[in-house]
């Protein structure tokens, strides 16, 4: 099936078209395979609204597929800053509504973890990839804070998502870290080279629901805190 994937939960504005299939295995259940047909990423925390839709349209042109060929939409639901996050979710919802397609929301940190874990080797192998039993993922939450979550077993979330200052975040039993390049160095852990959600990572997070054609849950953003801009409550002065 053909899936449009978008994410605006980080400073990277991400869009892509991903082909999702079952890959047969002789000795076990078929595993979902996600192949990226086209991808566009612009790193600019203030450009979400301007570049996301043009990037999506460019992906269709590059992959030489029509919007009518889409089967579903996947969108990162954060955690992320209020303004940027809602641009991606609103755009994904608009495409789904216009084309009559299901829209699946996935945690953006989960998508980073799924990709990062592919760079981790099991303890029994002898290759040069870093070994990890637990992975910490962090992204920029502004206000000198980070969004974070912990993962095991190929990307299964076991803690978070939460938001806090880097100095207040206990890495626990994490043996590797991925995410924001400006924040991973706060932690004395091996760094895996995955900073933002990829289209394929987003689709992999929703692969079971996509292939089962399950009814998606309502899109609910993971803000984790109130937006920076709030309405003041003025009281009348007598």
C-alpha positions in Angstrom: 0.0 0.0 0.0 1.1 3.6 -0.6 1.3 5.9 2.4 1.9 9.6 2.8 3.9 10.3 5.9 4.5 13.8 7.4 6.0 15.1 10.6 6.4 18.6 12.0 7.1 17.8 15.7 10.8 18.9 15.4 12.6 21.7 13.6 12.6 19.3 10.6 9.6 19.6 8.2 9.3 16.1 6.9 7.2 14.6 4.1 7.5 11.4 2.1 5.8 8.6 0.2 6.4 5.1 1.5 5.4 1.8 0.0 4.4 -0.7 2.7 4.4 -4.4 2.0 4.6 -7.8 3.7 8.0 -9.5 3.2 7.7 -13.3 3.4 9.9 -15.3 5.8 10.4 -19.0 5.5 10.4 -19.7 9.3 8.2 -17.0 10.7 5.3 -14.5 10.1 5.8 -12.1 7.2 7.4 -8.8 8.4 6.2 -5.4 7.2 8.7 -3.7 4.8 8.7 0.1 4.3 10.3 1.4 1.1 10.7 5.2 0.7 9.7 6.3 -2.8 10.3 10.0 -2.3 11.3 12.2 0.7 11.7 15.9 1.4 13.1 17.4 4.6 13.6 21.1 5.4 15.2 21.9 8.8 13.6 25.2 9.8 11.6 25.6 12.9 9.7 28.6 11.5 8.9 27.2 8.0 6.4 24.4 8.7 3.5 26.2 7.3 5.3 27.5 4.2 7.1 24.4 3.0 5.1 21.3 4.1 2.5 21.2 1.3 5.0 22.1 -1.5 7.2 19.2 -0.2 4.3 16.8 -0.3 3.4 17.8 -3.9 7.1 17.5 -4.8 7.1 13.9 -3.5 4.2 13.0 -5.7 6.0 14.4 -8.7 9.2 12.7 -7.9 7.6 9.3 -7.2 5.4 9.7 -10.3 2.3 8.7 -8.5 -1.1 10.5 -8.2 -2.9 11.5 -5.0 -5.6 9.0 -6.0 -3.1 6.2 -5.6 -2.7 6.8 -1.9 -4.1 4.3 0.6 -3.5 6.1 3.9 -1.8 8.9 5.7 0.5 8.7 8.7 1.4 11.8 10.8 3.7 12.4 13.8 1.6 13.6 16.7 4.5 14.8 18.8 5.5 15.6 21.4 6.3 18.9 19.9 5.9 22.7 20.1 2.3 23.8 19.6 2.5 25.8 16.4 4.7 23.5 14.3 2.9 20.3 15.5 -0.5 21.5 14.6 0.6 22.4 11.0 1.6 18.8 10.3 -1.5 17.3 11.9 -3.9 19.7 10.2 -2.3 19.1 6.8 -2.4 15.3 7.2 -6.1 15.5 8.3 -6.9 17.7 5.3 -5.3 15.3 2.9 -7.2 12.4 4.5 -10.5 14.3 4.5 -10.1 15.4 0.8 -9.2 11.9 -0.4 -11.3 9.9 1.9 -8.3 8.2 3.5 -7.6 7.0 7.0 -5.1 9.1 9.0 -3.0 7.4 11.6 -1.2 9.3 14.3 2.1 8.0 15.8 4.4 9.3 18.5 7.3 11.1 16.7 9.8 9.8 19.3 8.7 6.3 18.5 9.6 6.9 14.8 13.1 8.0 15.8 13.5 5.0 18.0 12.4 2.6 15.3 15.0 4.0 12.9 17.7 4.2 15.5 17.3 0.7 16.7 18.1 -0.5 13.2 21.7 0.7 13.9 21.9 -1.3 17.1 23.4 -4.8 17.1 22.3 -7.7 19.4 24.8 -8.8 22.0 25.4 -12.0 20.1 26.6 -10.5 16.8 30.2 -9.5 16.0 29.7 -6.5 13.8 30.8 -2.9 14.5 27.3 -1.5 15.2 26.8 -0.2 18.8 25.2 -2.6 21.3 22.2 -1.4 23.3 19.7 -2.9 25.7 17.8 0.3 26.2 17.6 3.4 24.0 16.9 7.0 25.1 15.4 9.4 22.6 15.4 13.2 23.1 14.2 16.1 21.0 14.2 19.9 21.5 11.3 21.1 23.6 12.6 24.7 23.7 12.7 26.6 27.1 16.0 24.7 27.6 14.0 21.4 27.9 13.8 18.2 26.1 11.0 15.7 25.2 12.1 12.2 26.0 11.1 8.6 25.9 12.9 5.2 26.6 12.8 2.1 24.4 13.7 -1.6 24.4 13.5 -4.5 22.0 13.7 -2.8 18.7 11.7 0.3 19.6 9.1 -0.7 22.2 8.5 2.3 24.4 8.9 1.6 28.1 9.0 5.2 29.5 7.6 8.6 28.5 7.0 10.6 26.6 7.7 13.4 29.1 9.3 16.8 29.1 12.0 18.2 31.5 15.4 19.9 31.6 18.3 17.7 30.4 19.9 18.0 33.8 16.8 16.6 35.5 16.6 13.6 33.1 18.0 10.4 34.6 19.2 8.1 31.7 18.4 5.1 33.8 19.6 1.9 32.2 19.9 3.5 28.7 23.0 2.4 26.8 22.6 4.5 23.7 20.8 7.8 22.7 19.3 9.3 19.6 17.5 12.5 18.7 18.3 16.2 18.7 22.0 16.8 17.9 22.1 19.8 20.2 20.9 17.8 23.2 22.3 14.2 22.9 25.7 15.5 24.1 24.2 16.3 27.5 24.3 12.6 28.2 27.4 10.4 28.4 26.0 7.8 26.0 26.9 6.4 22.6 25.0 8.4 20.0 23.0 6.8 17.2 22.8 8.9 14.0 19.1 9.5 13.9 17.9 13.0 14.8 14.4 13.3 13.4 11.5 11.1 12.3 11.8 9.7 8.8 8.8 8.9 6.5 9.7 5.2 6.7 10.1 5.3 10.4 6.7 6.9 10.8 5.1 4.2 8.6 6.8 1.4 10.4 5.3 2.6 13.7 1.8 2.3 12.2 2.5 -0.8 10.0 0.3 -3.2 11.8 -2.7 -0.9 11.7 -2.1 0.0 8.1 -1.8 -3.5 6.9 -4.8 -4.6 8.9 -6.7 -1.6 7.6 -7.7 -0.9 11.2 -9.9 2.1 12.1 -7.5 4.9 13.3 -7.9 6.5 16.6 -8.8 10.2 16.6 -5.8 12.5 16.1 -4.7 13.8 19.5 -1.5 16.0 19.7 1.1 15.3 22.4 1.8 18.8 23.5 2.8 17.7 27.1 2.4 21.4 28.2 0.5 24.5 27.4 1.3 26.6 24.4 3.7 29.5 24.7 1.0 32.0 23.9 -2.0 32.1 26.3 -4.9 34.4 26.7 -4.6 36.7 29.7 -7.4 36.9 32.2 -8.0 40.6 32.7 -10.1 41.7 35.6 -12.2 44.9 35.5 -10.7 47.7 37.6 -13.2 49.6 39.7 
